[in-house]
Amino acid sequence: MHRTDWMALLSGMLFVSAGVVFVSRPSVEPLIMFTILVGGLGLAGLVAILARVIRR
């Protein structure tokens, strides 16, 4: 059994949800979406780092 790659999982979920938002509500401000994407990627990176530290 392999370990879950949390960074890849959370990043994928973030981009899929951003795509759904763009398709369903195209009037969303690009700056707001960019801020959410960058913040989400930062959060995903933090979770990945914490998961790696806890595994050791």
MDAnalysis code that builds the backbone (N, CA, C; Angstrom):
import MDAnalysis as mda
import numpy as np

u = mda.Universe.empty(168, n_residues=56, atom_resindex=np.repeat(np.arange(56), 3), trajectory=True)
u.add_TopologyAttr("name", ["N", "CA", "C"] * 56)
u.add_TopologyAttr("resid", np.arange(1, 57))
u.add_TopologyAttr("resname", ["MET", "HIS", "ARG", "THR", "ASP", "TRP", "MET", "ALA", "LEU", "LEU", "SER", "GLY", "MET", "LEU", "PHE", "VAL", "SER", "ALA", "GLY", "VAL", "VAL", "PHE", "VAL", "SER", "ARG", "PRO", "SER", "VAL", "GLU", "PRO", "LEU", "ILE", "MET", "PHE", "THR", "ILE", "LEU", "VAL", "GLY", "GLY", "LEU", "GLY", "LEU", "ALA", "GLY", "LEU", "VAL", "ALA", "ILE", "LEU", "ALA", "ARG", "VAL", "ILE", "ARG", "ARG"])
u.atoms.positions = np.array([
    [0.847, -1.181, 0.000],
    [0.000, 0.000, 0.000],
    [0.890, 1.242, 0.000],
    [0.488, 2.265, -0.742],
    [1.294, 3.478, -0.826],
    [0.684, 4.590, 0.012],
    [1.521, 5.567, 0.334],
    [1.061, 6.710, 1.128],
    [0.382, 7.736, 0.234],
    [-0.555, 8.461, 0.805],
    [-1.284, 9.489, 0.064],
    [-0.390, 10.709, -0.129],
    [-0.344, 11.229, -1.340],
    [0.372, 12.467, -1.627],
    [-0.624, 13.608, -1.417],
    [-0.589, 14.207, -0.239],
    [-1.580, 15.210, 0.142],
    [-1.487, 16.468, -0.699],
    [-0.269, 16.856, -1.082],
    [-0.105, 18.051, -1.914],
    [-0.806, 17.857, -3.253],
    [-0.610, 16.715, -3.876],
    [-1.235, 16.454, -5.175],
    [-2.747, 16.354, -5.038],
    [-3.213, 15.684, -4.000],
    [-4.651, 15.521, -3.799],
    [-5.341, 16.867, -3.579],
    [-4.813, 17.665, -2.673],
    [-5.442, 18.955, -2.373],
    [-5.327, 19.933, -3.536],
    [-4.196, 19.914, -4.234],
    [-4.036, 20.796, -5.399],
    [-5.009, 20.412, -6.500],
    [-5.170, 19.126, -6.746],
    [-6.121, 18.673, -7.750],
    [-7.542, 19.063, -7.406],
    [-7.906, 18.877, -6.141],
    [-9.254, 19.261, -5.711],
    [-9.463, 20.768, -5.859],
    [-8.430, 21.547, -5.569],
    [-8.515, 23.002, -5.682],
    [-8.745, 23.425, -7.123],
    [-7.984, 22.850, -8.063],
    [-8.133, 23.243, -9.460],
    [-9.441, 22.738, -10.060],
    [-9.902, 21.570, -9.644],
    [-11.198, 21.083, -10.124],
    [-12.320, 21.996, -9.624],
    [-12.261, 22.367, -8.353],
    [-13.308, 23.252, -7.824],
    [-13.228, 24.641, -8.456],
    [-12.019, 25.133, -8.748],
    [-11.903, 26.425, -9.433],
    [-12.491, 26.337, -10.835],
    [-12.286, 25.220, -11.519],
    [-12.885, 25.032, -12.839],
    [-14.398, 25.011, -12.776],
    [-14.937, 24.345, -11.760],
    [-16.393, 24.303, -11.596],
    [-16.940, 25.709, -11.341],
    [-16.248, 26.490, -10.526],
    [-16.699, 27.865, -10.247],
    [-16.659, 28.701, -11.517],
    [-15.597, 28.574, -12.329],
    [-15.515, 29.352, -13.561],
    [-16.604, 28.963, -14.547],
    [-16.969, 27.686, -14.597],
    [-18.016, 27.249, -15.523],
    [-19.391, 27.690, -15.029],
    [-19.622, 27.564, -13.725],
    [-20.952, 27.870, -13.207],
    [-21.181, 29.365, -12.981],
    [-20.121, 30.111, -12.653],
    [-20.263, 31.553, -12.389],
    [-19.132, 32.304, -13.087],
    [-19.231, 32.537, -14.378],
    [-18.132, 33.209, -15.098],
    [-17.934, 34.672, -14.700],
    [-18.832, 35.218, -13.901],
    [-18.706, 36.630, -13.517],
    [-17.802, 36.836, -12.303],
    [-17.161, 35.778, -11.811],
    [-16.287, 35.903, -10.643],
    [-15.028, 36.681, -11.047],
    [-14.625, 37.593, -10.200],
    [-13.437, 38.417, -10.463],
    [-12.184, 37.551, -10.559],
    [-11.354, 37.734, -11.572],
    [-10.126, 36.938, -11.695],
    [-9.158, 37.151, -10.531],
    [-9.088, 38.352, -9.993],
    [-8.183, 38.613, -8.877],
    [-8.606, 37.829, -7.641],
    [-9.891, 37.724, -7.409],
    [-10.384, 36.951, -6.263],
    [-10.054, 35.476, -6.447],
    [-10.275, 34.947, -7.663],
    [-9.966, 33.539, -7.923],
    [-8.471, 33.276, -7.812],
    [-7.640, 34.197, -8.295],
    [-6.191, 34.034, -8.198],
    [-5.760, 33.997, -6.730],
    [-6.320, 34.877, -5.920],
    [-5.991, 34.908, -4.493],
    [-6.400, 33.606, -3.811],
    [-7.573, 33.095, -4.142],
    [-8.032, 31.833, -3.561],
    [-7.139, 30.681, -4.001],
    [-6.745, 30.658, -5.279],
    [-5.874, 29.592, -5.772],
    [-4.504, 29.623, -5.095],
    [-3.906, 30.787, -4.981],
    [-2.588, 30.889, -4.347],
    [-2.678, 30.534, -2.866],
    [-3.708, 31.010, -2.199],
    [-3.901, 30.656, -0.790],
    [-4.159, 29.171, -0.608],
    [-4.951, 28.590, -1.501],
    [-5.220, 27.154, -1.434],
    [-3.981, 26.322, -1.678],
    [-3.149, 26.730, -2.633],
    [-1.900, 26.010, -2.877],
    [-0.957, 26.129, -1.682],
    [-0.942, 27.289, -1.058],
    [-0.131, 27.451, 0.152],
    [-0.623, 26.554, 1.275],
    [-1.923, 26.472, 1.444],
    [-2.499, 25.594, 2.462],
    [-2.201, 24.122, 2.143],
    [-2.306, 23.742, 0.875],
    [-1.996, 22.367, 0.476],
    [-0.528, 22.041, 0.749],
    [0.341, 22.997, 0.495],
    [1.762, 22.792, 0.791],
    [2.015, 22.635, 2.276],
    [1.337, 23.427, 3.075],
    [1.482, 23.325, 4.525],
    [1.000, 21.967, 5.028],
    [-0.130, 21.497, 4.514],
    [-0.648, 20.188, 4.906],
    [0.325, 19.087, 4.485],
    [0.907, 19.208, 3.292],
    [1.873, 18.208, 2.830],
    [3.106, 18.180, 3.721],
    [3.578, 19.332, 4.134],
    [4.745, 19.398, 5.016],
    [4.407, 18.787, 6.375],
    [3.255, 19.135, 6.916],
    [2.847, 18.557, 8.211],
    [2.680, 17.045, 8.126],
    [2.124, 16.551, 7.017],
    [1.959, 15.099, 6.864],
    [3.314, 14.415, 6.804],
    [4.277, 15.027, 6.138],
    [5.616, 14.438, 6.059],
    [6.300, 14.430, 7.425],
    [6.129, 15.504, 8.192],
    [6.741, 15.574, 9.521],
    [6.115, 14.538, 10.455],
    [4.812, 14.369, 10.379],
    [4.118, 13.411, 11.255],
    [4.511, 11.984, 10.909],
    [4.750, 11.688, 9.631],
    [5.133, 10.327, 9.232],
    [6.475, 9.905, 9.796],
    [7.381, 10.838, 9.995],
    [8.734, 10.492, 10.459],
    [8.815, 10.312, 11.922],
])
